[in-house]
Amino acid sequence: MLSSRSPLMETADNNASSSPAPRRSGRARVAPQKFSPEPRHSQNDHTSSKRKRGQDNDADDDAENEEPEGSDEDALSDEGRDEDDDGDDNDDDADADDEAARRPKKPKSSRKTPFKKPAAKRTKINGAASALAPGPLTVSAVKLPNRPKKTTKVAPPSLARRDENSLYTEVFGSGNESDDVAAHWFQRYQTDDAKALTELINCVLLAAGCEQQLTEDDIRDPENCANRLTELEEAYEQTSISDYPLISRTKSSKNFRELLVGFFGSLITLLHETDIIYSDEELLDNVQRWVGIMSSSALRPFRHTATTVALSMLTALIGVMKQLDDRITRLNQSLQTESNRRGKNKALIEDTQKTLDSAQENREFIDAKVKDLFDIVFVHRYRDIDPKIRAECIEALGTWVCNLPTVYMSPEYLRYLGWLLSDVNVTTRLEVLKQLAKVLKRDAEKLAHFIDRFRPRLIEMATRDSEASVRVAAIAVVDILRGSGMLEPEEVDSISKLVFDSEVRVRKAVVGFFSELVQEFIDNKIDEIGGNDVLDELFGVQDEEDYDLMRKDWINIKALAENLAVYDAQLDAEQDEIRHGLDVAADVVNTAIPESRISLAAQVLYEKMPEISNWQVIAGYLLFDHTTSSKSRSSKSHSTEVAMKKAVAPQPQEEAILLDVLATAVKENLTSLMEHGRDRRRHRLDHEAQEDAGLQLAGFIPRLLNKYGSDPAMAATVLRLEHFLDLEVFQQLRQNPATYNQLLEEIATQFNRHVDQALLNEAVASFLHAREYYELEELVDAKMAGLWEDSINSLRSLDKICELSLRGNLDRSTLTSLNQTLMKISKLVTVSDCVDVLEAPGTSIDSEQPLIKVLVGIVGRGHLTEPDDDLDDPEDEIVAFAIKSCLFFFMWKVQRLRKAIENDEDIQNDDLDKFVVLRKALINNLIQTFSSRGFNDDLRLYAVGIACDITQLFIFLRPHIDGPQASKYGKLRPLLEEMPAGLITQEMIPILDSAERAYAKRTKKTLNDPADDDDPIDDELPPEDDEEEELTEQERFAAELKAEKILCELTAKLVMAILAKTIDHTGPDAGKLRKRLARNKNRLGANFKDIVAYLDEDYLRELQGGKKKAKSKGKEASKKPALSTEIVVDDDDDDEDGPLEAVEPEEGTTEDLRRRELIDDPIEDDEEEEQPVNNQAEEEDEVIGD
């Protein structure tokens, strides 16, 4: 077809030069080039390469699998391309050079007239920019607001001209089948071919939304078709159409594409059945000529619609080729059969031969037309700038490969699928994977060359693509390759490890792949033991409820554990742990422990693998003694049993993994039972199942602790099982609590036995879980009493031999013992009221003071005099545990004090005096701790925060001290004493400044300069890490997050203390800390800004006003309205320079800045400061803030 079209183009060129009318239309083509030169230039570059590739289709297989000169990445990464098709500003000019290659090359002098037209009209054509637009971003801003309005109908010219084109009306409005519509048009074609063909081409134009129509003269003059289409494009550009049917989402265009594709498919089939396609070659040539030129249009509506029509014609023609191939095969078989007979029927042979020759000629004719149309349309449009067009091309190619694999399942065509695996658009990549899945399911074995070439890319997409949906689709394709045995072992491992992926959709997608891999292991193990028959003979019929005996199911569990262990170890080797500096105490960073990757994998495998869903079998497998051998009656059965035990015996790492799997399975099982129990119809049945499962679990946990209690990590996993117990079961059945008492006894034993943080946290969580139920409180308190006694005795034994309040007087072993004791005390104080325990005096003369005084004294060890690199870390950790224990003591004490005041009870003076002295001692020790350190280490920051917390605990006393009860509770005033005023300039501001500088250094942010009256900063930053430059990107990001967390937590503590008026409220430096916090409000990210915003009285008033407004009604609400964000913005813009005229000054005024203590800060960004503080996303260079 390319060769037949060359003379036509040359003739059209001559006509364009000699005819005045075409010269005018030709001059119109210069406007788009001047309007948007860059996209056209890049398009010219890769268009030329595409034409070259289309002519070199006979390259060898290796060359066909290599990307063309204009690679996909270059072709698809143009700046004008956007995944949002409606907002693509340069789509109209996508393939101008393709169009120019098919149209006459007109002289430049004949293409300048239309540039005088207002270019603004082009802004309405699929996002094309006006001549005055400065760039693509401005164009998008102009186009996007018009898109959601949809004030114009889809393709209004089509609706206006629909009645004039009977074919368009019948295709899209009659409701007739496409075969009937094609038959009616064919009848009109037999009557008047020119009129019918004009109607057909006009139908395509109407489908593209074009108002201008062709005439019969245009159809009879094929040499001028390129010029005529140029005129139609110019007329189309001046319309106000913002949409066209193929991409419209209106109801009238819902089935538009299906109707359009169906009609042209039926038309090609009809022309084949009537032989018109062979006898009247000009018909197909004319349609192909007009559609082919439209498919190269710079206007996306023309290009997209014509491409859709051409692809549907290609699909139908390939279907005809399939029919002809089948007919030729049958005729060859008939001819061969008849020729081999003894009594040959020569007439029949002659007729069959003629029919065969005719079919072969028709096949050659159709094959030529298909190749021409493929080269004209597909070769250029498969990497069109519009991703929708690319996706349609790939969808069509997948259909062709499936319909006619003898032709299209070759590297010459499959290479397009491989190339577009790297498409920049998500939808296109998904379509490629969808078509590949269809093809590979049928004939993966025949595509070894293609698979070898593009399999690495498929693995890369499955493991590393930026879109989860693409990864899911790629995993499905790779799973097909696995089933065909076309994956390398390392590739199998890469996909299997995705069961640990952080994206849940990816984990779910790989479940089938992983399950099949486990099944292969199961089959291999069964073969090693002797086969299924031997196992059936060994186990026979087993009781399903007996989980303590060896079972055949254990082979499955062993295979699962082996696979999980292998891939877990591989990930450990690949991923370096993000290591931070020593956190003085784990509770300093009190964050929830995330689920392990084993737990994440088990969650998605739970529904698909019965080995996990039946958690009782896993528990029985873990509790079984795999080292014990039992006697059997026969040597044969004994050897089989030994082989079975050897095959299923777990490794220590596998046992740890299975414990994690068990915890996840229990959680999923009991959670599903509780959810089903909400349905009244199933409530009784599920409740009984829940009771049975709970009782079974309560019996398993002590046994598991007995076996795995020596390993703290494994014991912690077992303790986690207790959290899933529904303890109401024990209350409702009113059973003897012996079962749960045994469980609590084992938990208490583990608490005393280990000093592992994770285990202690799980044990404490179990105690707290049990105390939620009134009937079990006494049982828990009894166990807690024993734990308290052991910890107190341990601490007092150390208190007897040395002074615990002095730093540096203990060796490392004694420090370790003290550390372990204080760690457990810091856990016990969180469970229940510990005031009586800690206030009880000692029974020994050597240690007779209450334990709380000992703890407050230990806080004094935080006073740093001389650094000791060997002992500073354990010393600081001891102080951190003591600080936490004191904090909880004060919280429990304040709770008692609050209840006493609410009940109007008297408070003993002696007790109050002791409490005041204790509070003052703790505050002083905390001040000494953070003031003795030259830089912000963890303990310094922790001590500052706790000091702020302690002073805030008593602010509830103010109304009682100053109110009607002042005579009775006025003596509590010492508990409201502020921290020393000198701390603001000497400690608080330097600590804040150090935290700000540390975070700014990590994130490369710029801080505002200090004000003239600010004191000089002499605080140091933490010492530099020697490995700072060697940090990976992930480690560096983690360090940034930690620095921001430190800054925000410190700022939050200071802000709360200021609002509580326990600091920065009185004295010569009052208000200085508030002002210092606001200095870098807009410099350190959205989180920091939001925290500091609470110091803004207007912001607090706005929050309170918003609540009042929501609750107020009628006139009250209208009298005192809430100041909304919109009102603040408007007032700020309108009255920024206005006088002070209201009691509540507007934001941005002088009074407002003065009240917020920002008026002396000339470096603040006024524009940012004037914006109201709200919950909207801030455009900051901040990940968490965003």
PETAZI-V108532 format. One record per helix or strand of 2 or more residues. SS is the DSSP state (alpha for helix, beta for strand). FROM is the first residue (numbers start at 1). LEN is the number of residues. If there is no record, write none. Layout:
ss,from,len
SS,FROM,LEN
SS,FROM,LEN
This chain:
ss,from,len
alpha,2,17
alpha,20,8
alpha,29,7
alpha,37,19
alpha,61,5
alpha,72,5
alpha,85,3
alpha,91,3
alpha,96,7
alpha,108,3
alpha,113,4
alpha,119,6
alpha,136,12
alpha,156,9
alpha,166,8
alpha,178,14
alpha,193,15
alpha,216,5
alpha,222,16
alpha,245,3
alpha,251,3
alpha,256,18
alpha,276,4
alpha,281,14
alpha,300,41
alpha,346,36
alpha,387,17
alpha,405,4
alpha,411,12
alpha,426,39
alpha,468,16
alpha,489,12
alpha,504,6
alpha,511,19
alpha,532,8
alpha,554,21
alpha,586,3
alpha,597,9
alpha,610,4
alpha,615,9
alpha,635,14
alpha,652,26
alpha,680,29
alpha,712,13
alpha,728,6
alpha,738,16
alpha,757,14
alpha,774,28
alpha,812,17
alpha,835,5
alpha,851,12
alpha,872,31
alpha,909,23
alpha,938,15
alpha,955,8
alpha,966,11
alpha,983,21
alpha,1028,3
alpha,1033,27
alpha,1072,8
alpha,1085,11
alpha,1097,15
alpha,1114,6
alpha,1125,10
alpha,1150,6
alpha,1166,4
